[in-house]
Amino acid sequence: MTMDLPITLSRCPVSIKIKLEPSRGIPVVPKTHEGELTDKQIVDYKEQRTQFLSWLLKEGKAPEKAEGYSPYTVSNTAYRTAQFDRWMWDQKNRYHYPPESDDAAAYMDWLAVADKTQTDKGKKQEALKRCSKWLHHEHGRDEWNFEYSFDGSGGNHQPQDFLTREERRVIRQVALNEGSLPAYSTLTAEERSGWKHYVANVLGKDYTDVTEEDWDEVNGWEITSLVWTSLDVGFRPAEVGNATTEWVDATNGVLRIPKAESSKNEGNWTVSVTDRTATALSRWLEERELYDRYEETDTLWLTSHGNPWGSKSLRRLLHRLCDYAGIETANRKMSWYTIRHSVGTYMTKERDLAAAKAQLRHKNPVTTMKYDQVPVEDRRDALDRMG
């Protein structure tokens, strides 16, 4: 099923329809998809794909200049994104559109080990970036970050920038200074009573002895626990937003991430954290009970506005921590994935690739990922040495 899509030419005040030759037709809904979708799903898919491909033609290349891609480029993008869509449905065993960042991340994990040329991998990644660009500009979604950067000219795929060992240690230290309790003067009498019990417990004082000055002696654990946990387990941005209190097993120093969050794997992920991170999580879970914005949710961390953390908010947090730590960011691609890549880099050096894959929860639909045979305790030792 192909369609003629409108394209607005730059410097031209009218919208012009271009008649594409059959061999250059843009596949809105490829014939291979028709047998996999119901009539209603085809209608929905066709409508959204038409919007996506029309946007690429009209302004996808440079939205700020209303400059689109050529029909040839859009046609190739249509084929490659349709292949991704079909792959995504096979993994989920259901129709789903538009795709999410986790879908793209899983596809990249699959491509990394797939028997395909680097050029093919690079072209497929470019197509997904265009899809992400459309979702960002037209639907307000965060743009996708990719763990791998494939070279379309045939080079090897390499992880993006990562924190050095020393940078990890400094980031961990400055995160310890992040966070404060609600101002004493802003609390109601009932709220103040709850926080006084918390402050008394932290400082080891009797409840009746707690004063307003004691508020300055206690820092909050929210941001500290978020950053330290990410430094240990290499959270993707979406995982920070999806994390719940049920994941935390501070007593045993692990996170237990449910099967639903681990794609096609046969069981739950058990991921190591350091003892100090486990302590930070324990303190945060206790403190968390006192915040109104957490009353009706089990989400582990929310922004100060009560929203789940996303790529942009986490990037701003990391840049703020880097500023405090004196880490230069001007000539580096510094996103939350920078933390994740440092975990993979140094876990591999300290242990081996199997330990890194287990700690990072890599999704691979080609080869069923078996749980790492390296004991959780050994991975925790590696984290301690990594800083």
N, C-alpha and C positions, 0 to 999 in steps of 0.2 A: 504494500500500500504506500504510494508516494503522493506527494502533494506539491502544488506550486505555492511557494511562500513569498510574501511581499518583502521587498527590500527597499529601504529609503536611501537613495544615493546622496552622498555629501554634495553640498552646493546646489542641490536641486530642491525646489520648494514643494514638489509633489511626490506622492508615493507611487512607485512604478512596479508593476508586476513583471517578473522575468520568467519567461517560459523556458524551463530546463529541458534539455534533451533527455529521453528515457534513460540513456546510459549515465546521465549525470543527475538523475532524480535523487531527491533527498528522502531517505526512508524514515517516515514518521513512525509507522508501525510495520516493521519487517514481517514478511510472510511467516517466518519461523516463529514469531511470537503469537500469531493469531490462534494457533491450535492450543496454546498454553493458557490463554486468557478467556474469561467469560465475555459475553457481549457487553455487559456493563463495565467490566474492567477495561476492555478495548476502548470504549467511549471515553473513560476517565484518562487512560494512558495517552490516547490520541490528542485529547484536549491539552494536557499539560506538556506533552512533547512538542506540539505545535507552538505553544507559547515559548518554550525553550529555544527551539530552532529559529523561530522568527526573531527572537531577541538577538541571537548570534548574528543573523544576517543584517539586522538593522543597526546594532550598537555594541555587540559583544566584544569587539577588539579593543575599542576605546570608548566606554560609555560616556565619558566627559565630553567627547567630541562627536558623539552619535556616529561613530565609525564602526561598521560591521566587518565580519569576515567574508571572504569570497565564497560563492556557492560551492566551489570545489572543497574548500576547507570545512564548511559546514556539513557537506555530504559525508566526508570521512569521519567527522566528529559524531555525526548521527549514527553511523555504523558502529563505531567503537563504544559509544555510550549505550547503545542498544545491547551490545554484547555484555557489557557490565550489568545492565538491568536484568538480563536473563540469568546471569550468574548469581546475582543477588537473590532473585526469587528461588533459585535452586537451593541456596543455602538456608533461606528462611522457610522454605517449603510453603510459600504463600506470596500473593501479589502485594507489592508495596511500592509506592511512588509518591513524591520524589525520594531519592535516597538520602540517607543520613551520613554524618561524618564517620560513624563506626563502620558502616557498609563500605565506604571508600578505603578505610584503614585495613579492613579484612581483605579486600581485593588486592591491595598493595602487598600484604603479607603473602597472598597466594601467588602474585606475579613474581615476587622475589625468588621463589624456588621453581617457578614454572619453566618448562622447556620451550622458551621463546627467546628470540634475539633481543639484545639490548635496545635496538631501534624500535622493535615492536612494543616493548615495555614502555619506552619513553613516549611513544605516540599515544598509547592508551592512557598514560598518566596525564598527558597534555589535554586529552579529551575530558578527563574527570575534572581537571582544573577549570575548564570552561564551564562545566556543569556547576561547580562550586561557585564560580563567579556569577553565574545567572541567579543562583539561589541567594547569594549575598546581596546583589543589587536589586533584585525584584521581590524577594521574600524576607529580607532582613536577617538571613542566617549568618552565623559565623563562617568565614571561609575555612576550608579544610586545610589542615596541616598534614604533610606526608612524612612518614618516618624514613622512607627511602627516597632518594633523588635519582631517577633513572636517566641515563644519558641517551637521548634519542639518536645520537650519532654513532653509538656502539660502545661507549665506555662502560665501566663497571658501575653498579649502584653503590652508593656510599651513604652512611648516615649523615645528617646535617650537623651543624656545629654542636659542641657539647661543652659542659663545664669541666675545667681541670680539677684535679684532686684538691688543690689549694682553694680554688673558687668554691667547690662544694663545702669545704670546711667553713669558709668565711660566710657564705650564704646561710649555712646552718646557724652560725653564731648570731648574725644580725637578725635572723628570724626569731631568735630568743627574746629580742627586745621589742618585738611587735605585739601590739594588743594591750588594751587597758580595760578596766572595769567601767561600767556606766558611771557617769559623774554622780557623786553623792547627792548633790543638790537637785538633780533631775528625777530622783526616785520618789515614789509615793511611800507612805509609811509601811504599807504591806510589802512593797518591793524591797525597801531598805532592810526590813527584817530578814528576808530570805538571803540577801547579799551579806548581811552581817554574820549570819551563820556560816556562809562560805568563807568569808575573810577570817573568821575566828578559827575555822578548821585549818586553813592554809598557814596561818601564823602561829597556830598552837596556843591561842589565847582563849580565855573564857568569853562567852558571848557578851556578857555585861561589860567587859573591859574594852571592847572594840570601839574605836573613835573614828571620826571623820578623817583624821590624819592617816589612819591605817590603810585607807583606800589607795594611797600613793605607793604603798609598800607591796601591793599585789598586782601583777600583770595578768592579762588574759591569755588563755592557751589556744584560742581559736586559730589564728594565723600560724602560730608556731607549729601546732599539730598538723595543719594542712601542708605546710612546706616540708617539715621533717618526714612526714609519711611519703610525700612525692619523691623526696630525695632517696628514700629506701626502696620504694616499689615502682618508681618510674611511671606514675599515673599519666595517662593521656588526659587532655582537658575534659573530654566527655566523661571519663571515669571519676574525675573530681566531682563533677556535677551529679553523677549517678550514685556515688558512695552513700551508704546508709549506716546507721549505728549498728545494724545487725552484722556488718562485715567485720567488726572489731572484736578480736579476742586478745585483749591486752594481757591477760594472765599468762598466756602461752606465747606472747610476742609474735602474733601472726594476724594477717587479714584473711578471712575466708570469703572469697568472692564467689557468688552463686553461679551455678551452671548456666543460668540464663544470660550471664554477663561474659561467658567464656566460649561463645559460639558453638562449634561442633565438638568440643572436648567432652569426654565421657564423665567427668566429675567436676567438682568444685576446685577452684584454684586455692592453694594454701601458700601465701606469700609472706616471707620473713620481714620483720622490722627489727630495728635495734632496740635494746632495752630502754634507751632514753626516749625513743619515739613511742614505745609502748606506754611509758610513764606520761608523756605529753598527751597521748590519746585518752588515758584514764582521767587525767586532770580535766581535759576538755569535755569529756562526757559528763563529768560532775558539774562543771560550770555551765554547760549547754542547757541544763534543765531550768536555769533561771532566766533564759531569754524568751520573750513572748513570741518571737518570730519562729521558734522551733516547736511551739505547742502542738501543732496539728500535722507535723511531718516527721519522718524518721531520717530525712536527708542529713548527712553528717555535717556538711558545711554549707552555709548560705552567705551571700554577700550581705553587707550592712543594710541593703535595701530589701532583703528577704528573697533574693533571686538565686537560682543555682549558678555556680561559677561556670564561666565559659572561656573560650580561647582568648578573647579580648581582655576580659577582666583579669585573667591569670597572667597574661603578658604584661599588663600594667603593673601587677603586683611584683613580678620578677624584675622588671626594669627598676621599680622603686627599691627593691632589695639590693640590686646591683649598684644603684647610686649610693646607697648607704655604705655598701661594702667597698666602694671605689673600683668596681669592675667596669671596664670600658665596654660599651655596647654599640658604639657608633658604626663600626665596620663588621658587625656580626649579626647573623640572623638569630636573634635571641627571643625564642618563644618558650612556652612551657615544655615543648618537646626537647629543648636543650637539656633540661634536667633528665628526661627519660633517656636520652642518648648517652648521658654520662653514666647512668646506671648500667646500661648495656655494655658500654666500653670497658668499664673497670671491673664489672662482675666477670666478664669474659677473661680479663687478665688475671684476676684473683683466683677464679675457679676454672670454668671452661664454658664453651658455648651452650651446653645443656643447661647449666645453672642460669645463664643469662636468659635463655628462652623461657625457663620456668618462672624466673623472677619478673620478666616483662610480659608474661602471658601472651606470647605471640600466637596468633590464630593462623592455622594452616589446614585448609580443607582437603589438600592433596594427601598429606601424610598425617594420620591421626597422631596428635601430640600426646606422647606418654609423659606422665609426670616425671619430673627430674628425680634421678636417683640420689643426687647429692642431698644429704640430710638438711632439714630446715636449719639446724644448729650451725652447720658449716657455712650456709649462706649468710647467717647472721654474723658470723665471724668475719666474713668477707666485707660485709657492710661496715663493720666497726673499723676495718683497715682502710676502707675507702673514704671515711670521714663524712 
